[in-house]
Amino acid sequence: MDKYCFALDLKDDARLIEEYKEYHQKVWPEIIQSIKGAGIENLEIYCVGNRLFMIMEVNASFSFDKKQKSDAENPKVQEWETLMWNYQQALPIAKEGEKWLLMEKIFQL
């Protein structure tokens, strides 16, 4: 299984951060289905302050291109992403339109 790690920021507002966390305690079933259907076996999101860190473990069927295409064609995923963007903000180094940025692994014990 491959593992990918991503980073993203939330808007630095305590109320919005709590709301974001609440949404992730009850993620819509269609979103869970989309994640699992893409070949993502495990997905975890961690938060410190307003910084998010996501770990994604995928099986051999996973493809970033296929996931992006599938998400673009899924109205419920688009609705979720639009909703989440009310809480999220791009990292300062992000290009226009980028949200979660893939992190580079620099160490492993």
Biopython code that builds the backbone (N, CA, C, O; Angstrom):
import numpy as np
from Bio.PDB.StructureBuilder import StructureBuilder

atoms = [
    (1, "MET", "N", (0.841, -1.180, 0.000)),
    (1, "MET", "CA", (0.000, 0.000, 0.000)),
    (1, "MET", "C", (0.886, 1.245, 0.000)),
    (1, "MET", "O", (1.913, 1.290, 0.678)),
    (2, "ASP", "N", (0.476, 2.247, -0.766)),
    (2, "ASP", "CA", (1.182, 3.525, -0.789)),
    (2, "ASP", "C", (0.561, 4.471, 0.225)),
    (2, "ASP", "O", (-0.626, 4.378, 0.537)),
    (3, "LYS", "N", (1.380, 5.379, 0.734)),
    (3, "LYS", "CA", (0.930, 6.363, 1.710)),
    (3, "LYS", "C", (1.298, 7.753, 1.203)),
    (3, "LYS", "O", (2.411, 7.985, 0.731)),
    (4, "TYR", "N", (0.340, 8.674, 1.312)),
    (4, "TYR", "CA", (0.550, 10.066, 0.924)),
    (4, "TYR", "C", (0.147, 10.955, 2.090)),
    (4, "TYR", "O", (-0.803, 10.658, 2.815)),
    (5, "CYS", "N", (0.876, 12.039, 2.260)),
    (5, "CYS", "CA", (0.571, 12.995, 3.324)),
    (5, "CYS", "C", (0.363, 14.369, 2.699)),
    (5, "CYS", "O", (1.067, 14.762, 1.769)),
    (6, "PHE", "N", (-0.621, 15.088, 3.234)),
    (6, "PHE", "CA", (-0.999, 16.387, 2.699)),
    (6, "PHE", "C", (-1.148, 17.398, 3.826)),
    (6, "PHE", "O", (-1.355, 17.030, 4.983)),
    (7, "ALA", "N", (-1.039, 18.677, 3.476)),
    (7, "ALA", "CA", (-1.249, 19.744, 4.446)),
    (7, "ALA", "C", (-2.204, 20.778, 3.854)),
    (7, "ALA", "O", (-2.273, 20.975, 2.641)),
    (8, "LEU", "N", (-2.931, 21.422, 4.747)),
    (8, "LEU", "CA", (-3.866, 22.493, 4.391)),
    (8, "LEU", "C", (-4.128, 23.294, 5.657)),
    (8, "LEU", "O", (-4.009, 22.771, 6.764)),
    (9, "ASP", "N", (-4.479, 24.538, 5.497)),
    (9, "ASP", "CA", (-4.827, 25.369, 6.648)),
    (9, "ASP", "C", (-6.329, 25.588, 6.721)),
    (9, "ASP", "O", (-7.037, 25.552, 5.714)),
    (10, "LEU", "N", (-6.790, 25.815, 7.940)),
    (10, "LEU", "CA", (-8.146, 26.296, 8.165)),
    (10, "LEU", "C", (-8.077, 27.794, 8.399)),
    (10, "LEU", "O", (-7.030, 28.327, 8.767)),
    (11, "LYS", "N", (-9.186, 28.465, 8.188)),
    (11, "LYS", "CA", (-9.253, 29.878, 8.555)),
    (11, "LYS", "C", (-9.013, 29.960, 10.062)),
    (11, "LYS", "O", (-9.538, 29.150, 10.825)),
    (12, "ASP", "N", (-8.234, 30.921, 10.477)),
    (12, "ASP", "CA", (-7.816, 31.015, 11.877)),
    (12, "ASP", "C", (-8.913, 31.649, 12.720)),
    (12, "ASP", "O", (-8.790, 32.788, 13.169)),
    (13, "ASP", "N", (-9.981, 30.898, 12.926)),
    (13, "ASP", "CA", (-11.153, 31.345, 13.675)),
    (13, "ASP", "C", (-11.630, 30.149, 14.493)),
    (13, "ASP", "O", (-12.031, 29.131, 13.929)),
    (14, "ALA", "N", (-11.587, 30.268, 15.812)),
    (14, "ALA", "CA", (-11.889, 29.141, 16.696)),
    (14, "ALA", "C", (-13.264, 28.543, 16.428)),
    (14, "ALA", "O", (-13.415, 27.321, 16.449)),
    (15, "ARG", "N", (-14.262, 29.375, 16.177)),
    (15, "ARG", "CA", (-15.620, 28.875, 15.916)),
    (15, "ARG", "C", (-15.655, 28.063, 14.623)),
    (15, "ARG", "O", (-16.257, 26.990, 14.578)),
    (16, "LEU", "N", (-15.013, 28.573, 13.576)),
    (16, "LEU", "CA", (-14.994, 27.863, 12.298)),
    (16, "LEU", "C", (-14.218, 26.553, 12.402)),
    (16, "LEU", "O", (-14.606, 25.551, 11.801)),
    (17, "ILE", "N", (-13.133, 26.556, 13.155)),
    (17, "ILE", "CA", (-12.350, 25.330, 13.338)),
    (17, "ILE", "C", (-13.190, 24.266, 14.040)),
    (17, "ILE", "O", (-13.155, 23.096, 13.657)),
    (18, "GLU", "N", (-13.941, 24.662, 15.060)),
    (18, "GLU", "CA", (-14.812, 23.706, 15.761)),
    (18, "GLU", "C", (-15.901, 23.166, 14.842)),
    (18, "GLU", "O", (-16.205, 21.974, 14.874)),
    (19, "GLU", "N", (-16.489, 24.038, 14.023)),
    (19, "GLU", "CA", (-17.511, 23.599, 13.067)),
    (19, "GLU", "C", (-16.916, 22.580, 12.085)),
    (19, "GLU", "O", (-17.538, 21.564, 11.774)),
    (20, "TYR", "N", (-15.711, 22.868, 11.610)),
    (20, "TYR", "CA", (-15.034, 21.963, 10.676)),
    (20, "TYR", "C", (-14.836, 20.592, 11.318)),
    (20, "TYR", "O", (-15.084, 19.562, 10.691)),
    (21, "LYS", "N", (-14.390, 20.590, 12.562)),
    (21, "LYS", "CA", (-14.195, 19.327, 13.284)),
    (21, "LYS", "C", (-15.525, 18.586, 13.444)),
    (21, "LYS", "O", (-15.575, 17.363, 13.310)),
    (22, "GLU", "N", (-16.588, 19.315, 13.727)),
    (22, "GLU", "CA", (-17.910, 18.692, 13.865)),
    (22, "GLU", "C", (-18.345, 18.021, 12.569)),
    (22, "GLU", "O", (-18.871, 16.909, 12.596)),
    (23, "TYR", "N", (-18.133, 18.685, 11.430)),
    (23, "TYR", "CA", (-18.473, 18.067, 10.143)),
    (23, "TYR", "C", (-17.718, 16.762, 9.957)),
    (23, "TYR", "O", (-18.246, 15.815, 9.373)),
    (24, "HIS", "N", (-16.491, 16.705, 10.447)),
    (24, "HIS", "CA", (-15.684, 15.500, 10.257)),
    (24, "HIS", "C", (-15.990, 14.407, 11.283)),
    (24, "HIS", "O", (-15.418, 13.318, 11.218)),
    (25, "GLN", "N", (-16.879, 14.688, 12.216)),
    (25, "GLN", "CA", (-17.395, 13.646, 13.107)),
    (25, "GLN", "C", (-18.585, 12.939, 12.467)),
    (25, "GLN", "O", (-18.984, 11.858, 12.900)),
    (26, "LYS", "N", (-19.150, 13.567, 11.424)),
    (26, "LYS", "CA", (-20.298, 12.989, 10.722)),
    (26, "LYS", "C", (-20.202, 13.279, 9.217)),
    (26, "LYS", "O", (-21.062, 13.933, 8.628)),
    (27, "VAL", "N", (-19.127, 12.768, 8.630)),
    (27, "VAL", "CA", (-18.907, 12.953, 7.192)),
    (27, "VAL", "C", (-20.043, 12.285, 6.427)),
    (27, "VAL", "O", (-20.467, 11.178, 6.757)),
    (28, "TRP", "N", (-20.518, 12.966, 5.418)),
    (28, "TRP", "CA", (-21.638, 12.456, 4.626)),
    (28, "TRP", "C", (-21.307, 11.075, 4.053)),
    (28, "TRP", "O", (-20.177, 10.836, 3.629)),
    (29, "PRO", "N", (-22.284, 10.170, 4.038)),
    (29, "PRO", "CA", (-22.050, 8.809, 3.513)),
    (29, "PRO", "C", (-21.556, 8.807, 2.061)),
    (29, "PRO", "O", (-20.748, 7.956, 1.689)),
    (30, "GLU", "N", (-22.024, 9.733, 1.252)),
    (30, "GLU", "CA", (-21.597, 9.802, -0.148)),
    (30, "GLU", "C", (-20.108, 10.123, -0.257)),
    (30, "GLU", "O", (-19.440, 9.682, -1.192)),
    (31, "ILE", "N", (-19.597, 10.886, 0.695)),
    (31, "ILE", "CA", (-18.178, 11.240, 0.687)),
    (31, "ILE", "C", (-17.348, 10.020, 1.083)),
    (31, "ILE", "O", (-16.325, 9.729, 0.463)),
    (32, "ILE", "N", (-17.792, 9.316, 2.112)),
    (32, "ILE", "CA", (-17.109, 8.089, 2.528)),
    (32, "ILE", "C", (-17.089, 7.092, 1.373)),
    (32, "ILE", "O", (-16.062, 6.469, 1.102)),
    (33, "GLN", "N", (-18.223, 6.945, 0.698)),
    (33, "GLN", "CA", (-18.320, 6.028, -0.444)),
    (33, "GLN", "C", (-17.350, 6.434, -1.555)),
    (33, "GLN", "O", (-16.697, 5.578, -2.152)),
    (34, "SER", "N", (-17.254, 7.729, -1.833)),
    (34, "SER", "CA", (-16.345, 8.228, -2.864)),
    (34, "SER", "C", (-14.893, 7.937, -2.502)),
    (34, "SER", "O", (-14.100, 7.546, -3.359)),
    (35, "ILE", "N", (-14.553, 8.125, -1.246)),
    (35, "ILE", "CA", (-13.187, 7.876, -0.773)),
    (35, "ILE", "C", (-12.844, 6.396, -0.926)),
    (35, "ILE", "O", (-11.822, 6.044, -1.515)),
    (36, "LYS", "N", (-13.698, 5.544, -0.397)),
    (36, "LYS", "CA", (-13.442, 4.106, -0.457)),
    (36, "LYS", "C", (-13.450, 3.585, -1.890)),
    (36, "LYS", "O", (-12.641, 2.731, -2.250)),
    (37, "GLY", "N", (-14.363, 4.099, -2.700)),
    (37, "GLY", "CA", (-14.473, 3.664, -4.089)),
    (37, "GLY", "C", (-13.265, 4.023, -4.936)),
    (37, "GLY", "O", (-13.042, 3.428, -5.990)),
    (38, "ALA", "N", (-12.485, 4.997, -4.479)),
    (38, "ALA", "CA", (-11.299, 5.426, -5.225)),
    (38, "ALA", "C", (-10.076, 4.569, -4.920)),
    (38, "ALA", "O", (-9.025, 4.739, -5.537)),
    (39, "GLY", "N", (-10.216, 3.643, -3.964)),
    (39, "GLY", "CA", (-9.072, 2.818, -3.601)),
    (39, "GLY", "C", (-8.318, 3.347, -2.391)),
    (39, "GLY", "O", (-7.192, 2.927, -2.123)),
    (40, "ILE", "N", (-8.936, 4.263, -1.663)),
    (40, "ILE", "CA", (-8.329, 4.780, -0.439)),
    (40, "ILE", "C", (-8.752, 3.853, 0.697)),
    (40, "ILE", "O", (-9.935, 3.738, 1.017)),
    (41, "GLU", "N", (-7.772, 3.201, 1.292)),
    (41, "GLU", "CA", (-8.025, 2.209, 2.340)),
    (41, "GLU", "C", (-8.117, 2.836, 3.721)),
    (41, "GLU", "O", (-8.870, 2.365, 4.573)),
    (42, "ASN", "N", (-7.363, 3.886, 3.938)),
    (42, "ASN", "CA", (-7.347, 4.566, 5.229)),
    (42, "ASN", "C", (-7.077, 6.041, 4.992)),
    (42, "ASN", "O", (-6.239, 6.407, 4.168)),
    (43, "LEU", "N", (-7.795, 6.882, 5.723)),
    (43, "LEU", "CA", (-7.603, 8.320, 5.602)),
    (43, "LEU", "C", (-7.773, 8.920, 6.995)),
    (43, "LEU", "O", (-8.793, 8.713, 7.653)),
    (44, "GLU", "N", (-6.768, 9.658, 7.432)),
    (44, "GLU", "CA", (-6.803, 10.307, 8.735)),
    (44, "GLU", "C", (-6.481, 11.779, 8.559)),
    (44, "GLU", "O", (-5.632, 12.141, 7.745)),
    (45, "ILE", "N", (-7.163, 12.636, 9.327)),
    (45, "ILE", "CA", (-6.870, 14.070, 9.335)),
    (45, "ILE", "C", (-6.567, 14.471, 10.767)),
    (45, "ILE", "O", (-7.314, 14.140, 11.688)),
    (46, "TYR", "N", (-5.469, 15.185, 10.945)),
    (46, "TYR", "CA", (-5.052, 15.707, 12.245)),
    (46, "TYR", "C", (-5.051, 17.226, 12.176)),
    (46, "TYR", "O", (-4.875, 17.815, 11.109)),
    (47, "CYS", "N", (-5.250, 17.850, 13.335)),
    (47, "CYS", "CA", (-5.310, 19.308, 13.399)),
    (47, "CYS", "C", (-4.455, 19.807, 14.563)),
    (47, "CYS", "O", (-4.498, 19.248, 15.659)),
    (48, "VAL", "N", (-3.684, 20.856, 14.315)),
    (48, "VAL", "CA", (-2.983, 21.587, 15.369)),
    (48, "VAL", "C", (-3.151, 23.068, 15.032)),
    (48, "VAL", "O", (-2.756, 23.525, 13.959)),
    (49, "GLY", "N", (-3.745, 23.805, 15.971)),
    (49, "GLY", "CA", (-4.066, 25.203, 15.658)),
    (49, "GLY", "C", (-5.000, 25.218, 14.465)),
    (49, "GLY", "O", (-6.073, 24.615, 14.497)),
    (50, "ASN", "N", (-4.590, 25.908, 13.415)),
    (50, "ASN", "CA", (-5.406, 25.924, 12.206)),
    (50, "ASN", "C", (-4.748, 25.129, 11.064)),
    (50, "ASN", "O", (-5.177, 25.225, 9.914)),
    (51, "ARG", "N", (-3.715, 24.350, 11.382)),
    (51, "ARG", "CA", (-3.036, 23.533, 10.371)),
    (51, "ARG", "C", (-3.608, 22.124, 10.366)),
    (51, "ARG", "O", (-3.771, 21.509, 11.420)),
    (52, "LEU", "N", (-3.913, 21.613, 9.172)),
    (52, "LEU", "CA", (-4.400, 20.252, 8.990)),
    (52, "LEU", "C", (-3.321, 19.412, 8.339)),
    (52, "LEU", "O", (-2.547, 19.891, 7.511)),
    (53, "PHE", "N", (-3.287, 18.146, 8.732)),
    (53, "PHE", "CA", (-2.368, 17.162, 8.179)),
    (53, "PHE", "C", (-3.184, 15.919, 7.862)),
    (53, "PHE", "O", (-3.869, 15.392, 8.739)),
    (54, "MET", "N", (-3.122, 15.441, 6.623)),
    (54, "MET", "CA", (-3.903, 14.283, 6.207)),
    (54, "MET", "C", (-2.960, 13.160, 5.767)),
    (54, "MET", "O", (-2.015, 13.380, 5.009)),
    (55, "ILE", "N", (-3.242, 11.961, 6.259)),
    (55, "ILE", "CA", (-2.516, 10.761, 5.850)),
    (55, "ILE", "C", (-3.491, 9.888, 5.073)),
    (55, "ILE", "O", (-4.584, 9.579, 5.548)),
    (56, "MET", "N", (-3.085, 9.499, 3.884)),
    (56, "MET", "CA", (-3.948, 8.711, 3.014)),
    (56, "MET", "C", (-3.190, 7.462, 2.576)),
    (56, "MET", "O", (-2.125, 7.556, 1.967)),
    (57, "GLU", "N", (-3.747, 6.285, 2.892)),
    (57, "GLU", "CA", (-3.167, 5.024, 2.455)),
    (57, "GLU", "C", (-4.063, 4.441, 1.367)),
    (57, "GLU", "O", (-5.276, 4.320, 1.539)),
    (58, "VAL", "N", (-3.444, 4.085, 0.248)),
    (58, "VAL", "CA", (-4.210, 3.674, -0.931)),
    (58, "VAL", "C", (-3.763, 2.303, -1.428)),
    (58, "VAL", "O", (-2.624, 1.887, -1.218)),
    (59, "ASN", "N", (-4.691, 1.610, -2.093)),
    (59, "ASN", "CA", (-4.345, 0.329, -2.694)),
    (59, "ASN", "C", (-3.916, 0.536, -4.147)),
    (59, "ASN", "O", (-3.860, 1.666, -4.632)),
    (60, "ALA", "N", (-3.618, -0.558, -4.827)),
    (60, "ALA", "CA", (-3.074, -0.500, -6.190)),
    (60, "ALA", "C", (-4.043, 0.093, -7.207)),
    (60, "ALA", "O", (-3.614, 0.530, -8.275)),
    (61, "SER", "N", (-5.340, 0.119, -6.900)),
    (61, "SER", "CA", (-6.319, 0.662, -7.857)),
    (61, "SER", "C", (-6.390, 2.186, -7.814)),
    (61, "SER", "O", (-7.016, 2.797, -8.681)),
    (62, "PHE", "N", (-5.758, 2.810, -6.816)),
    (62, "PHE", "CA", (-5.865, 4.264, -6.665)),
    (62, "PHE", "C", (-5.062, 5.003, -7.734)),
    (62, "PHE", "O", (-3.953, 4.613, -8.098)),
    (63, "SER", "N", (-5.674, 6.096, -8.224)),
    (63, "SER", "CA", (-5.019, 7.005, -9.163)),
    (63, "SER", "C", (-5.477, 8.425, -8.837)),
    (63, "SER", "O", (-6.674, 8.681, -8.711)),
    (64, "PHE", "N", (-4.530, 9.340, -8.701)),
    (64, "PHE", "CA", (-4.898, 10.736, -8.451)),
    (64, "PHE", "C", (-5.762, 11.277, -9.584)),
    (64, "PHE", "O", (-6.737, 11.988, -9.341)),
    (65, "ASP", "N", (-5.404, 10.940, -10.823)),
    (65, "ASP", "CA", (-6.169, 11.432, -11.976)),
    (65, "ASP", "C", (-7.601, 10.905, -11.966)),
    (65, "ASP", "O", (-8.546, 11.661, -12.192)),
    (66, "LYS", "N", (-7.761, 9.600, -11.701)),
    (66, "LYS", "CA", (-9.113, 9.024, -11.662)),
    (66, "LYS", "C", (-9.927, 9.618, -10.520)),
    (66, "LYS", "O", (-11.118, 9.884, -10.681)),
    (67, "LYS", "N", (-9.296, 9.827, -9.369)),
    (67, "LYS", "CA", (-10.005, 10.409, -8.215)),
    (67, "LYS", "C", (-10.453, 11.830, -8.536)),
    (67, "LYS", "O", (-11.589, 12.205, -8.248)),
    (68, "GLN", "N", (-9.569, 12.613, -9.128)),
    (68, "GLN", "CA", (-9.912, 13.998, -9.476)),
    (68, "GLN", "C", (-11.069, 14.032, -10.478)),
    (68, "GLN", "O", (-11.990, 14.836, -10.332)),
    (69, "LYS", "N", (-11.025, 13.172, -11.483)),
    (69, "LYS", "CA", (-12.095, 13.117, -12.489)),
    (69, "LYS", "C", (-13.413, 12.684, -11.846)),
    (69, "LYS", "O", (-14.457, 13.289, -12.091)),
    (70, "SER", "N", (-13.361, 11.645, -11.031)),
    (70, "SER", "CA", (-14.554, 11.146, -10.356)),
    (70, "SER", "C", (-15.165, 12.212, -9.447)),
    (70, "SER", "O", (-16.381, 12.399, -9.429)),
    (71, "ASP", "N", (-14.312, 12.909, -8.695)),
    (71, "ASP", "CA", (-14.802, 13.977, -7.810)),
    (71, "ASP", "C", (-15.458, 15.101, -8.598)),
    (71, "ASP", "O", (-16.490, 15.631, -8.187)),
    (72, "ALA", "N", (-14.865, 15.462, -9.722)),
    (72, "ALA", "CA", (-15.407, 16.550, -10.543)),
    (72, "ALA", "C", (-16.777, 16.202, -11.100)),
    (72, "ALA", "O", (-17.590, 17.089, -11.359)),
    (73, "GLU", "N", (-17.037, 14.902, -11.287)),
    (73, "GLU", "CA", (-18.312, 14.451, -11.858)),
    (73, "GLU", "C", (-19.344, 14.094, -10.793)),
    (73, "GLU", "O", (-20.469, 13.719, -11.126)),
    (74, "ASN", "N", (-18.978, 14.205, -9.526)),
    (74, "ASN", "CA", (-19.864, 13.801, -8.435)),
    (74, "ASN", "C", (-20.436, 15.051, -7.753)),
    (74, "ASN", "O", (-19.712, 15.746, -7.040)),
    (75, "PRO", "N", (-21.735, 15.346, -7.966)),
    (75, "PRO", "CA", (-22.325, 16.567, -7.394)),
    (75, "PRO", "C", (-22.233, 16.624, -5.868)),
    (75, "PRO", "O", (-22.060, 17.704, -5.304)),
    (76, "LYS", "N", (-22.344, 15.489, -5.200)),
    (76, "LYS", "CA", (-22.290, 15.488, -3.729)),
    (76, "LYS", "C", (-20.879, 15.815, -3.248)),
    (76, "LYS", "O", (-20.711, 16.545, -2.271)),
    (77, "VAL", "N", (-19.868, 15.282, -3.925)),
    (77, "VAL", "CA", (-18.485, 15.626, -3.575)),
    (77, "VAL", "C", (-18.246, 17.109, -3.814)),
    (77, "VAL", "O", (-17.603, 17.773, -3.000)),
    (78, "GLN", "N", (-18.750, 17.629, -4.908)),
    (78, "GLN", "CA", (-18.583, 19.061, -5.190)),
    (78, "GLN", "C", (-19.286, 19.915, -4.134)),
    (78, "GLN", "O", (-18.768, 20.955, -3.728)),
    (79, "GLU", "N", (-20.454, 19.478, -3.696)),
    (79, "GLU", "CA", (-21.170, 20.197, -2.634)),
    (79, "GLU", "C", (-20.358, 20.185, -1.336)),
    (79, "GLU", "O", (-20.237, 21.210, -0.665)),
    (80, "TRP", "N", (-19.807, 19.028, -0.989)),
    (80, "TRP", "CA", (-18.975, 18.904, 0.222)),
    (80, "TRP", "C", (-17.742, 19.807, 0.121)),
    (80, "TRP", "O", (-17.420, 20.538, 1.058)),
    (81, "GLU", "N", (-17.062, 19.747, -1.022)),
    (81, "GLU", "CA", (-15.851, 20.552, -1.207)),
    (81, "GLU", "C", (-16.156, 22.054, -1.126)),
    (81, "GLU", "O", (-15.380, 22.812, -0.544)),
    (82, "THR", "N", (-17.261, 22.476, -1.697)),
    (82, "THR", "CA", (-17.666, 23.884, -1.614)),
    (82, "THR", "C", (-17.942, 24.269, -0.171)),
    (82, "THR", "O", (-17.528, 25.337, 0.280)),
    (83, "LEU", "N", (-18.636, 23.406, 0.553)),
    (83, "LEU", "CA", (-18.921, 23.649, 1.966)),
    (83, "LEU", "C", (-17.625, 23.732, 2.772)),
    (83, "LEU", "O", (-17.454, 24.645, 3.580)),
    (84, "MET", "N", (-16.710, 22.779, 2.555)),
    (84, "MET", "CA", (-15.461, 22.754, 3.320)),
    (84, "MET", "C", (-14.591, 23.970, 3.030)),
    (84, "MET", "O", (-13.837, 24.411, 3.897)),
    (85, "TRP", "N", (-14.687, 24.510, 1.832)),
    (85, "TRP", "CA", (-13.876, 25.679, 1.473)),
    (85, "TRP", "C", (-14.273, 26.911, 2.311)),
    (85, "TRP", "O", (-13.506, 27.869, 2.397)),
    (86, "ASN", "N", (-15.457, 26.887, 2.921)),
    (86, "ASN", "CA", (-15.847, 27.964, 3.839)),
    (86, "ASN", "C", (-14.968, 27.976, 5.083)),
    (86, "ASN", "O", (-14.870, 28.994, 5.769)),
    (87, "TYR", "N", (-14.336, 26.854, 5.372)),
    (87, "TYR", "CA", (-13.503, 26.700, 6.568)),
    (87, "TYR", "C", (-12.014, 26.662, 6.239)),
    (87, "TYR", "O", (-11.177, 27.000, 7.077)),
    (88, "GLN", "N", (-11.695, 26.259, 5.041)),
    (88, "GLN", "CA", (-10.305, 26.053, 4.644)),
    (88, "GLN", "C", (-9.720, 27.294, 3.981)),
    (88, "GLN", "O", (-10.432, 28.139, 3.440)),
    (89, "GLN", "N", (-8.389, 27.366, 4.045)),
    (89, "GLN", "CA", (-7.669, 28.381, 3.275)),
    (89, "GLN", "C", (-6.386, 27.744, 2.768)),
    (89, "GLN", "O", (-5.781, 26.911, 3.443)),
    (90, "ALA", "N", (-5.989, 28.140, 1.598)),
    (90, "ALA", "CA", (-4.804, 27.561, 0.980)),
    (90, "ALA", "C", (-3.557, 27.915, 1.777)),
    (90, "ALA", "O", (-3.477, 28.973, 2.401)),
    (91, "LEU", "N", (-2.599, 27.019, 1.745)),
    (91, "LEU", "CA", (-1.299, 27.327, 2.331)),
    (91, "LEU", "C", (-0.678, 28.494, 1.566)),
    (91, "LEU", "O", (-0.972, 28.680, 0.386)),
    (92, "PRO", "N", (0.171, 29.278, 2.218)),
    (92, "PRO", "CA", (0.782, 30.424, 1.536)),
    (92, "PRO", "C", (1.547, 30.051, 0.265)),
    (92, "PRO", "O", (1.672, 30.875, -0.640)),
    (93, "ILE", "N", (2.057, 28.827, 0.187)),
    (93, "ILE", "CA", (2.825, 28.416, -0.996)),
    (93, "ILE", "C", (1.958, 27.796, -2.095)),
    (93, "ILE", "O", (2.469, 27.441, -3.157)),
    (94, "ALA", "N", (0.664, 27.664, -1.849)),
    (94, "ALA", "CA", (-0.235, 27.023, -2.825)),
    (94, "ALA", "C", (-0.401, 27.886, -4.070)),
    (94, "ALA", "O", (-0.399, 29.115, -4.009)),
    (95, "LYS", "N", (-0.542, 27.201, -5.193)),
    (95, "LYS", "CA", (-0.865, 27.876, -6.442)),
    (95, "LYS", "C", (-2.370, 28.120, -6.491)),
    (95, "LYS", "O", (-3.118, 27.542, -5.702)),
    (96, "GLU", "N", (-2.805, 28.952, -7.391)),
    (96, "GLU", "CA", (-4.223, 29.257, -7.554)),
    (96, "GLU", "C", (-5.022, 27.974, -7.723)),
    (96, "GLU", "O", (-4.706, 27.143, -8.575)),
    (97, "GLY", "N", (-6.065, 27.816, -6.901)),
    (97, "GLY", "CA", (-6.951, 26.659, -6.994)),
    (97, "GLY", "C", (-6.485, 25.427, -6.240)),
    (97, "GLY", "O", (-7.224, 24.445, -6.177)),
    (98, "GLU", "N", (-5.284, 25.437, -5.664)),
    (98, "GLU", "CA", (-4.807, 24.281, -4.913)),
    (98, "GLU", "C", (-5.332, 24.307, -3.492)),
    (98, "GLU", "O", (-5.400, 25.363, -2.863)),
    (99, "LYS", "N", (-5.699, 23.147, -2.993)),
    (99, "LYS", "CA", (-6.143, 23.014, -1.605)),
    (99, "LYS", "C", (-5.121, 22.161, -0.858)),
    (99, "LYS", "O", (-4.085, 22.667, -0.426)),
    (100, "TRP", "N", (-5.405, 20.894, -0.707)),
    (100, "TRP", "CA", (-4.485, 20.002, -0.007)),
    (100, "TRP", "C", (-3.209, 19.875, -0.817)),
    (100, "TRP", "O", (-3.250, 19.540, -2.001)),
    (101, "LEU", "N", (-2.065, 20.147, -0.175)),
    (101, "LEU", "CA", (-0.776, 20.031, -0.857)),
    (101, "LEU", "C", (-0.062, 18.761, -0.413)),
    (101, "LEU", "O", (0.056, 18.475, 0.779)),
    (102, "LEU", "N", (0.412, 18.008, -1.400)),
    (102, "LEU", "CA", (1.159, 16.793, -1.144)),
    (102, "LEU", "C", (2.483, 17.159, -0.481)),
    (102, "LEU", "O", (3.207, 18.035, -0.952)),
    (103, "MET", "N", (2.786, 16.473, 0.619)),
    (103, "MET", "CA", (4.009, 16.748, 1.365)),
    (103, "MET", "C", (5.118, 15.797, 0.920)),
    (103, "MET", "O", (4.854, 14.679, 0.478)),
    (104, "GLU", "N", (6.343, 16.253, 1.044)),
    (104, "GLU", "CA", (7.520, 15.457, 0.725)),
    (104, "GLU", "C", (8.005, 14.755, 1.990)),
    (104, "GLU", "O", (8.217, 15.394, 3.021)),
    (105, "LYS", "N", (8.178, 13.446, 1.905)),
    (105, "LYS", "CA", (8.738, 12.712, 3.040)),
    (105, "LYS", "C", (10.231, 13.009, 3.102)),
    (105, "LYS", "O", (10.958, 12.829, 2.125)),
    (106, "ILE", "N", (10.670, 13.466, 4.262)),
    (106, "ILE", "CA", (12.090, 13.797, 4.399)),
    (106, "ILE", "C", (12.812, 12.934, 5.429)),
    (106, "ILE", "O", (14.032, 13.025, 5.567)),
    (107, "PHE", "N", (12.062, 12.092, 6.157)),
    (107, "PHE", "CA", (12.699, 11.235, 7.159)),
    (107, "PHE", "C", (11.801, 10.043, 7.456)),
    (107, "PHE", "O", (10.575, 10.153, 7.444)),
    (108, "GLN", "N", (12.430, 8.901, 7.722)),
    (108, "GLN", "CA", (11.716, 7.729, 8.217)),
    (108, "GLN", "C", (12.676, 6.946, 9.097)),
    (108, "GLN", "O", (13.833, 6.736, 8.732)),
    (109, "LEU", "N", (12.202, 6.523, 10.239)),
    (109, "LEU", "CA", (13.011, 5.735, 11.174)),
    (109, "LEU", "C", (12.866, 4.262, 10.841)),
    (109, "LEU", "O", (13.464, 3.417, 11.507)),
]
sb = StructureBuilder()
sb.init_structure("model")
sb.init_model(0)
sb.init_chain("A")
sb.init_seg("    ")
for serial, (resi, resn, name, xyz) in enumerate(atoms, 1):
    if name == "N":
        sb.init_residue(resn, " ", resi, " ")
    sb.init_atom(name, np.array(xyz, "f"), 0.0, 1.0, " ", f" {name:<3s}", serial, name[0])
structure = sb.get_structure()
